[in-house]
Amino acid sequence: MSETDATGAARAAEFERWANVFTTHKAFSHPSELHGALCGRLAAGSRINEPEWLAMVCEHMGLPEQAAEESTDLAPFMNRAYEQTLELLKSADMSFHPLLPDDDYAIEQRLEALVSWVRGFLEGMALSAGESLGQAPDEIRELIEDMVAISQLSEDEEADEESEQQLLEITEYIRLGALAVFTEFNAPEPPKSDSPTLH
């Protein structure tokens, strides 16, 4: 199994984990949308404390606010998801990916997930960045316009080779776009002090 296959498999497994949590809690929303909303908030420079994040999770999933406290798995899962998502966005190796189903799913389902993720991302970004989005550099504003257009794509696309390729290209564009927004609104981390220093 090549490295690319292994990362692909890990991403697919991550989507399934989120999907299982959503199914267990009978959530009426899409896991990709919540992940997008989290990425949008983080990319626009926000950090969310645990109670606020869990309240956001419950709201997105259509659960009563105390659901996170009453469930044994929801808070630990979502807190870990928050940490992992932030780490991946900060990671220098650009290993971040939107939370999406893999190509075992029908193209309609993958497009629906992508559209949900983008809607969530735009909503999260608007909540965090608000007015400052207007002052963002041109390429970020263009990117946001493109994302708005993508968020309006319909899921009844006919599946063929070409649409598969387009979906891959749009997904990659969104992935790099989210990283570009993150870089724009988040100051770089200071280097870790445990690295050897030159005297």
Secondary structure by P-SEA (a helix, b strand, c coil): ccaaaaaaaaaaaaaaaaaaaaaaacccccaaaaaaaaaaaaaacccccaaaaaaaaaaaaccccccccccccaaaaaaaaaaaaaaaaaccccccccccccccccaaaaaaaaaaaaaaaaaaaaaacccccccccaaaaaaaaaaaaaaaccccccccaaaaaaaaaaaaaaaaaaaaaaaaccccccccccccccc
